[in-house]
Amino acid sequence: MTDDAVERFVADAERAYEEYEQGYADADATLRVLRSHLDRLEAELDE
């Protein structure tokens, strides 16, 4: 489960970064998305 959670986080973080790089999201929105992914990862690791 930990490996799955980490893999999911990395994929989601890369997707958020790509959207920022392509101009689909500003820096603040990208940071909020990354924070939500980090929160989810932390919750899954705490289980």
Rosetta constraint file for C-alpha pairs under 8 A:
AtomPair CA 1 CA 5 HARMONIC 6.16 0.50
AtomPair CA 2 CA 6 HARMONIC 6.18 0.50
AtomPair CA 2 CA 44 HARMONIC 7.54 0.50
AtomPair CA 2 CA 45 HARMONIC 6.33 0.50
AtomPair CA 3 CA 7 HARMONIC 6.04 0.50
AtomPair CA 4 CA 8 HARMONIC 6.02 0.50
AtomPair CA 5 CA 9 HARMONIC 6.14 0.50
AtomPair CA 5 CA 41 HARMONIC 6.10 0.50
AtomPair CA 5 CA 44 HARMONIC 6.71 0.50
AtomPair CA 5 CA 45 HARMONIC 7.57 0.50
AtomPair CA 6 CA 10 HARMONIC 6.16 0.50
AtomPair CA 6 CA 41 HARMONIC 6.96 0.50
AtomPair CA 7 CA 11 HARMONIC 6.19 0.50
AtomPair CA 8 CA 12 HARMONIC 6.08 0.50
AtomPair CA 9 CA 13 HARMONIC 5.95 0.50
AtomPair CA 9 CA 37 HARMONIC 6.13 0.50
AtomPair CA 9 CA 38 HARMONIC 7.24 0.50
AtomPair CA 9 CA 41 HARMONIC 6.48 0.50
AtomPair CA 10 CA 14 HARMONIC 6.04 0.50
AtomPair CA 11 CA 15 HARMONIC 6.16 0.50
AtomPair CA 12 CA 16 HARMONIC 6.23 0.50
AtomPair CA 12 CA 37 HARMONIC 7.08 0.50
AtomPair CA 13 CA 17 HARMONIC 6.18 0.50
AtomPair CA 13 CA 34 HARMONIC 6.04 0.50
AtomPair CA 13 CA 37 HARMONIC 7.21 0.50
AtomPair CA 14 CA 18 HARMONIC 6.08 0.50
AtomPair CA 15 CA 19 HARMONIC 6.22 0.50
AtomPair CA 16 CA 20 HARMONIC 6.31 0.50
AtomPair CA 16 CA 30 HARMONIC 6.08 0.50
AtomPair CA 16 CA 33 HARMONIC 6.93 0.50
AtomPair CA 16 CA 34 HARMONIC 7.09 0.50
AtomPair CA 17 CA 21 HARMONIC 6.14 0.50
AtomPair CA 17 CA 30 HARMONIC 7.04 0.50
AtomPair CA 18 CA 22 HARMONIC 6.11 0.50
AtomPair CA 19 CA 23 HARMONIC 6.28 0.50
AtomPair CA 19 CA 24 HARMONIC 5.13 0.50
AtomPair CA 19 CA 25 HARMONIC 5.99 0.50
AtomPair CA 20 CA 24 HARMONIC 5.67 0.50
AtomPair CA 20 CA 25 HARMONIC 4.81 0.50
AtomPair CA 20 CA 26 HARMONIC 6.11 0.50
AtomPair CA 20 CA 27 HARMONIC 6.90 0.50
AtomPair CA 20 CA 30 HARMONIC 6.51 0.50
AtomPair CA 25 CA 29 HARMONIC 6.07 0.50
AtomPair CA 25 CA 30 HARMONIC 6.25 0.50
AtomPair CA 26 CA 30 HARMONIC 6.20 0.50
AtomPair CA 27 CA 31 HARMONIC 6.15 0.50
AtomPair CA 28 CA 32 HARMONIC 6.30 0.50
AtomPair CA 29 CA 33 HARMONIC 6.25 0.50
AtomPair CA 30 CA 34 HARMONIC 6.15 0.50
AtomPair CA 31 CA 35 HARMONIC 6.02 0.50
AtomPair CA 32 CA 36 HARMONIC 6.25 0.50
AtomPair CA 33 CA 37 HARMONIC 6.33 0.50
AtomPair CA 34 CA 38 HARMONIC 6.15 0.50
AtomPair CA 35 CA 39 HARMONIC 6.11 0.50
AtomPair CA 36 CA 40 HARMONIC 6.24 0.50
AtomPair CA 37 CA 41 HARMONIC 6.16 0.50
AtomPair CA 38 CA 42 HARMONIC 6.08 0.50
AtomPair CA 39 CA 43 HARMONIC 6.18 0.50
AtomPair CA 40 CA 44 HARMONIC 6.20 0.50
AtomPair CA 41 CA 45 HARMONIC 6.14 0.50
AtomPair CA 42 CA 46 HARMONIC 6.16 0.50
AtomPair CA 43 CA 47 HARMONIC 6.59 0.50
